Amino acid sequence: MLTQLLAVGRYPTYQVFVAVFVAGIITAIFLNPFIKLMRKDGIGQQVRADGPQTHLVKQGTPTMGGVVMLLGALATCVLFANWTPDLILCVCATVATGLLGLLDDVESVSHGRSLGLTPSQKMVGLIAISVAFCLLAVNWVGILPVIRFPGGLTVDLGVLTTTIAGVQVPWLYVLFVFLLLAGLSNAVNLTDGLDGLSSGTVLVVMLAMAMVAFSYDEINLAVFAGACGGACIGFLWHNCYPASIFMGDTGSLALGAGFAALAVLTKTEVTSLVMGGIFIVEAVSVILQVLSFHFTGKRIFLMAPLHHHFEKKGWSETKVVIRFWIVSAMFAAIGFALYFQLR
């Protein structure tokens, strides 16, 4: 399997590995002056009042590190990738969602609260981004509105397609892509609650997606995924416990959207959900907690998302983070194995 992966196409594998390295170096280096700037201007994270009491010491920690992560990844793509339609579309979806997250961060910091944009405002933004991304993927890049499952099963979501002003609109696939992009963006955002948790788990997933894209001979998407993974490495240098900076919604929403965009453009939507299983678990824990309290008045977990539950049980922050990294790697390995049943 590894031999097959490294032998695909005419492109040298070093491009992806160098992209990881360069994005990591750029992000790590430029975060230093960014952190100093945030501290000088007094721009810091607002901690939830109802969160773990041990997190109150994080109040005021510089945030919006996702800005530097995105710039590091983009600079790397400029250096090592060809700007094909699929790469342009993937980058645009990621950056657009990052800008939405940046608005949320700015709103939060300027008003001195842990919440920025309202849920409805975020949802409107995610709907616009996901619909535009899906229509361009189908009509510009040529992505088929079908979902592939391991074992050879395919489901055609293009059965309800209409043409509006020359643009094909596969309604069911548009809905599916919205759920995927909005779901993964918010799931990564929910995972971003402990020092190094989201950056470490996204790192694992992006490296797995880089291998998926490379095996399809999609070298430019592989470079993008590798650059995002490298940016996570550079960010983790400053974000490991105790964190000197947080990525904010700018980073978490963007990385979740980038992951979803890669899944659509490589036609690995289903297996990507397995690869990113840790994000799904985190999101489901919140949903179950809300539903349980609403209908029964009781909570399933001591606190949601799930990582806070383990903190409440007495696990140290670093223990939770490292164990979640391990689980994330297991999910990624399982998803990557299932991916080969799609080929």
Residue, then its C-alpha position, 0 to 999 in steps of 0.5 A: m500500500l505504501t509503495q503504491l502511495l509513493a509511486v503515484g504519478r509523475y510528481p515527486t513526493y518531496q513536494v508534500f513533505v516540504a510543504v509540511f515543513v515550510a508551513g510549519i516554519i512560517t507559522a511558528i516564526f511569524l506567530n512570535p511577533f503576532i503574539k507580542l502584537m496581541r499582548k501589546d494591544g490587549i487582545g485576548q481570549q474571553v473564557r466561558a464563565d460556565g466552563p471549568q474553573t481551571h480555565l479562568v487563568k486562560q483569560g486574556t491569552p492572545t487569540m486569532g492565531g488562525v490568521v497566521m496559520l492561514l497565511g502560512a498555509l497559503a504562502t506554502c501553496v503559492l510556493f509549491a502548488n499549481w493553482t488549478p480550479d480544485l485548489i482555488l476552490c478549496v482555498c477559497a472555501t477555507v479562507a471564506t470560512g476563516l473570515l467568518g470566524l475572524l468576524d466572530d473573534v473580533e466581535s467577541v474581543s471587542h465586546g469582551r465576551s466569550l461568544g461573538l456572532t450569533p448562531s443565526q449569523k454564523m449559520v447564514g454565513l456557512i450556508a452561503i459558503s457551502v452553497a457557493f462551494c458546492l455549485l462551483a465544485v459541480n459546475w466548474v471543477g466537474i465533481l459528480p454529485v454522488i457519495r461513495f461508500p466503502g465496498g463499492l456502494t454509491v448513492d446518487l444525490g443528483v436525482l433532483t437537479t434543476t438548471i438555473a441560469g445555466v447552472q446545475v443545482p443538485w439540491l440533495y447534494v447541495l444539502f449534503v455538502f452544507l451539512l458536511l461543511a457546516g458540521l465539520s467546521n462547528a465540530v472542529n470549533l467545539t474541539d478547540g477547548l484545550d491547549g493543543l487539542s484542536s491543532g494536534t487532532v487537525l494535524v493528524v487528519m490533514l496529514a491523512m488527507a494529504m496522503v489520500a489526495f496524493s494517492y489520487d494524483e491530486i498533488n495540489l490538494a495534497v500540498f494544501a492538506g500538507a500545508c494545513g498540517g504543517a501550519c498546525i505543527g507550527f501553531l502547536w509549538h506556541n499552543c501546547y500547554p500552557a498555551s501562548i495563543f489560541m487559534g480562535d474561530t478564525g482557525s477552527l472554522a477554517l480548518g474544519a471547512g478545509f477538511a470538508a472541502l478536501a473530502v468533497l474534492t477527493k470524493t471521500e466524504v464518507t471516509s472523511l467522517v471516520m478520519g475525523g471521528i474525534f470531531i464527530v464524537e465531540a459534536v455528538s456529545v454536545i447534541l446529546q447533552v442538550l437533548s437530554f437536559h431539554f427532555t429529561g432535565k438531566r445531563i449525560f456528561l459532567m460537562a460538554p463537549l466531551h473533553h471537559h467531561f474528562e477534565k471534570k473526572g479529574w484528568s489533567e488537561t495534558k492527559v486529555v489532550i494526548r489521549f484524544w490525539i491517540v484516538s484521533a490517530m486511530f480514527a484517521a488510520i481506520g478511515f484511511a484503510l476504508y478509503f482504499q476500498l473506494r478505489 
